[in-house]
Amino acid sequence: MDIRKIEPLWSHIYWLGILDDTGSYTAAAQRLGVSKAAMSQRIQELEKALGIMLVQRTTRSVRLTEAGQAMVALTRPAFAEIETGCEKIRELAEQPKGVIRVTAPVALARQQIVPRLADFMRIYPEIKIEIELSDHISTLAQEGFDLAIRHTSAVPETYVAWVLCQTQTLLLASPEYIQNHGMPSHPSDLKKHNCLTYLRSGSRPTWHFERRKGAGERVSVPVNGSFSANNSETLRELLLAHQGIAAIPDFSVAAELRKETLVQVLPQWKPVSVFGESIYALRPYSPHVPNIIRLFVSYLKVAFENESFI
């Protein structure tokens, strides 16, 4: 094929790769900052030039054909090199600049991330931060985020992860609730209490515990309660209203523990498999990490250095 006929289609091939990443014309168009009609037209022009269908379209989804997948796989490394080159040239500027799109859980972002951002913004006034507060686990590549802040115990193998600090899950109640309902002495006693749970899809909530000292005894307890929510701040408010017992990450209740408006329940037992044990900055692996991302992660690592929430 005459290369002169293909050269005008380089951007079309790049757009095909974005369509593969995002999985829909609408999401791809939003990421590229173009209209959905322009996106569709580019793909059609590329198919016409190559004489083969690259995308399978249905009323509900978009999926690349075998030829489309092959095209993306063969050209993606070249576009990655171009992107790396552009990033390195941009980093030659005296003042770091650009946009960092971050996703983080609501409670973690509000309480621990956002209060730490002011100094970074003063140091790097040309770097713009866009942070989406959501307890939804986003797919970074598909949704266009540069970085995710997460408290987790497992990092996907295809991601690069930087540990910011350690965290732990605590079982808590208010002194008033304990006074009225009694202090559990064993995890099995929780069956008699109003347990406020973190909302997750699936079967009946079950809390798992491991004895902190001794032979590592493990206990699983099905629990019941009058309230569930997918946000630790919301659970904390119900605890402060003396409504029950809840498992909450330590970063959400540090102030309340200091003021003793909340107290630990079953401190000799460690709640497991509720929330993560580390707070990470995450991003999909790539050969080159943009300078502004490196600066932001380095800043967060220092900001969280030696952090102990309780």
C-alpha positions in Angstrom: 0.0 0.0 0.0 1.3 3.5 -0.9 2.6 5.1 2.3 1.3 8.4 1.1 -2.2 7.1 1.4 -1.6 5.9 5.0 0.3 8.9 6.4 -2.9 11.0 6.8 -4.4 8.1 8.9 -1.8 8.0 11.7 -4.2 9.9 14.0 -7.0 7.5 13.0 -5.0 4.5 14.2 -4.2 6.3 17.4 -7.9 6.9 17.9 -8.6 3.2 17.3 -6.2 2.5 20.2 -8.1 4.9 22.5 -11.4 3.2 21.5 -9.9 -0.1 22.5 -8.8 1.4 25.9 -12.2 3.0 26.7 -14.6 0.4 25.2 -17.1 2.9 23.8 -17.3 5.7 21.2 -18.7 8.1 23.9 -15.9 7.5 26.4 -13.2 7.7 23.6 -14.6 10.9 22.3 -14.6 12.4 25.8 -11.0 11.4 26.4 -9.9 12.9 23.1 -12.0 16.0 23.4 -13.9 15.5 20.2 -17.5 14.6 19.2 -18.8 11.1 19.1 -19.6 11.7 15.4 -16.0 12.7 14.6 -14.8 9.6 16.4 -17.1 7.3 14.4 -16.1 9.0 11.2 -12.4 8.5 11.8 -12.9 4.8 12.4 -15.0 4.4 9.2 -12.3 6.2 7.2 -9.6 3.9 8.6 -11.7 0.8 7.8 -12.3 2.1 4.2 -8.7 2.8 3.6 -7.6 -0.6 4.9 -10.5 -2.5 3.3 -11.4 -4.4 6.4 -13.7 -4.1 9.4 -11.9 -3.1 12.5 -14.8 -2.6 15.0 -17.8 -4.7 15.8 -20.8 -2.5 16.7 -23.9 -3.6 18.6 -26.6 -1.6 20.3 -24.9 -2.2 23.7 -21.2 -2.4 23.2 -18.2 -1.8 20.9 -15.5 -4.4 20.4 -12.6 -4.6 18.1 -12.4 -7.3 15.5 -9.4 -9.6 15.3 -8.0 -7.2 12.6 -8.6 -4.2 14.9 -7.0 -5.9 17.8 -4.0 -6.7 15.7 -3.7 -3.2 14.4 -3.7 -1.8 18.0 -1.2 -4.4 19.3 1.2 -3.7 16.4 1.0 0.1 16.6 0.6 0.7 20.4 4.4 0.5 21.2 5.1 3.2 18.6 2.5 5.5 20.0 3.8 4.9 23.5 7.3 5.9 22.3 5.8 9.1 20.8 4.0 9.9 24.0 7.2 9.3 26.0 9.1 11.6 23.7 6.5 14.3 24.1 6.5 14.0 27.9 10.3 14.2 28.0 10.3 17.3 25.8 7.6 19.0 27.9 9.6 18.3 31.1 12.4 20.4 29.7 10.3 23.4 30.6 11.6 25.3 33.7 8.3 25.2 35.6 6.6 21.8 35.8 3.1 22.1 34.3 0.2 19.9 33.3 -2.9 18.2 34.6 -3.0 15.3 37.1 -6.3 13.4 37.2 -6.6 11.5 40.5 -9.3 9.2 41.8 -9.6 8.4 45.5 -12.2 7.1 48.0 -14.5 9.8 49.5 -13.4 9.5 53.1 -9.7 9.0 52.4 -9.6 12.0 50.0 -11.6 14.4 52.2 -9.8 13.6 55.4 -6.2 12.7 54.4 -5.5 13.7 50.7 -7.1 17.1 50.2 -5.8 18.7 53.4 -2.3 17.9 52.2 -2.6 19.4 48.7 -2.2 23.1 49.5 1.6 23.0 49.9 2.0 21.1 46.7 -0.1 23.6 44.8 2.0 26.5 46.2 5.2 24.7 45.2 4.0 23.9 41.7 1.4 26.5 40.7 1.4 25.4 37.0 0.3 21.8 37.9 -3.5 21.5 38.0 -5.0 18.7 40.1 -8.4 17.2 39.2 -9.5 14.8 41.9 -12.6 12.7 41.7 -13.9 11.6 45.1 -15.6 8.2 44.6 -15.8 4.9 46.4 -16.3 3.3 42.9 -13.2 1.4 41.9 -12.2 3.0 38.6 -10.4 1.5 35.7 -7.7 4.1 35.3 -6.9 3.6 31.6 -10.6 3.4 30.6 -11.7 6.4 32.6 -8.7 8.6 31.9 -7.1 8.9 35.4 -3.4 9.3 35.9 -3.3 8.1 39.4 -5.5 6.3 42.0 -5.1 6.6 45.8 -6.4 3.4 47.4 -6.2 1.6 50.8 -5.8 -2.0 49.8 -3.9 -5.2 50.6 -3.5 -6.4 47.0 -2.1 -4.4 44.0 -2.9 -5.6 40.4 0.2 -7.0 38.7 -0.1 -4.6 35.8 0.1 -1.6 38.1 3.0 0.4 39.6 2.3 1.0 43.3 4.0 3.4 45.8 3.3 2.8 49.5 2.3 6.1 51.2 1.7 4.7 54.7 0.2 1.8 56.7 -3.4 1.7 57.9 -5.5 -0.7 59.9 -9.2 -1.5 60.5 -10.6 -0.9 63.9 -13.8 -2.2 65.5 -15.4 0.7 67.3 -18.5 1.9 69.2 -19.4 4.9 71.4 -19.0 4.7 75.2 -22.7 5.3 75.4 -23.5 2.3 73.2 -21.2 0.1 75.2 -22.8 1.3 78.5 -26.3 0.5 77.2 -25.5 -2.8 75.4 -22.4 -4.2 77.1 -18.8 -4.8 75.8 -18.3 -7.9 73.7 -15.6 -10.2 75.1 -15.4 -12.5 72.1 -16.2 -12.0 68.3 -19.1 -14.4 68.7 -20.8 -11.9 71.0 -21.2 -9.6 68.0 -24.2 -11.7 67.0 -26.2 -10.0 69.8 -25.2 -6.5 68.7 -26.3 -4.0 66.1 -23.4 -4.2 63.6 -23.2 -1.3 61.1 -21.6 -2.7 58.0 -19.7 -1.5 54.9 -22.1 -2.0 52.0 -20.9 -4.6 49.5 -22.8 -6.8 47.1 -23.1 -10.5 48.0 -24.4 -12.6 50.8 -25.0 -11.8 54.4 -22.2 -9.7 56.0 -19.5 -11.7 57.8 -16.7 -10.2 59.8 -13.4 -12.1 60.1 -11.0 -11.7 63.1 -7.5 -12.9 64.0 -6.2 -12.9 67.5 -3.5 -10.3 67.8 -1.3 -12.4 70.2 -1.0 -16.2 70.6 -1.5 -18.9 68.0 -3.1 -16.8 65.3 -6.6 -18.1 66.0 -9.1 -17.0 63.4 -12.9 -16.5 63.8 -15.6 -15.6 61.3 -18.9 -14.2 62.6 -22.0 -13.5 60.5 -23.4 -10.2 61.7 -26.7 -8.3 61.5 -27.5 -4.6 61.7 -29.9 -1.9 60.9 -27.6 0.1 58.7 -25.1 -0.3 55.8 -23.2 2.3 53.8 -20.3 2.3 51.3 -18.6 5.2 53.0 -16.7 5.1 56.3 -17.6 8.7 57.2 -21.3 7.7 57.2 -20.6 4.7 59.4 -18.7 7.0 61.8 -21.6 9.4 62.1 -23.9 6.5 63.1 -21.3 5.3 65.7 -21.2 8.8 67.2 -25.0 8.7 67.4 -24.6 5.5 69.6 -26.3 3.2 67.0 -24.0 0.2 67.1 -20.6 -1.3 66.4 -18.7 -0.9 63.1 -15.4 -1.8 61.5 -13.8 1.4 60.2 -10.3 2.3 58.8 -8.2 4.2 61.3 -7.7 7.3 59.2 -11.5 8.0 59.5 -11.6 8.0 63.3 -8.3 9.4 64.5 -9.8 12.5 66.0 -12.6 10.6 67.7 -10.2 8.1 69.3 -8.1 11.0 70.7 -11.3 12.6 72.1 -12.5 9.2 73.3 -15.9 9.8 71.7 -15.3 6.4 70.2 -13.6 3.4 71.8 -12.1 0.2 70.5 -14.2 -3.0 70.8 -12.4 -6.4 71.1 -8.9 -4.7 70.9 -7.3 -8.1 71.3 -8.8 -9.2 68.0 -7.7 -7.8 64.6 -10.4 -7.4 62.0 -9.2 -8.8 58.6 -10.4 -8.6 55.0 -12.5 -5.5 55.7 -10.3 -2.7 54.3 -6.7 -2.7 53.1 -3.6 -2.5 55.3 -1.7 0.1 53.2 -2.5 3.3 51.4 -1.1 3.3 47.9 -0.7 5.6 45.0 -1.3 3.4 41.9 -1.1 3.8 38.1 -1.0 1.3 35.2 2.6 0.3 34.3 4.2 2.3 31.5 7.9 2.6 30.5 7.8 6.4 31.3 6.2 8.0 34.3 5.5 11.7 33.5 7.5 14.1 35.6 4.5 15.8 37.2 3.3 12.4 38.4 6.7 11.6 39.9 6.7 15.0 41.7 3.1 14.4 43.0 3.8 10.9 44.3 7.1 12.0 45.9 5.3 14.8 47.6 2.6 12.5 49.0 5.2 10.0 50.2 6.9 12.8 52.3 3.5 14.1 53.4 2.5 10.7 54.8 6.0 9.8 56.0 5.8 8.2 59.5 2.1 8.7 59.6 0.3 6.9 62.4 -3.4 7.6 62.6 -3.9 6.2 66.2 
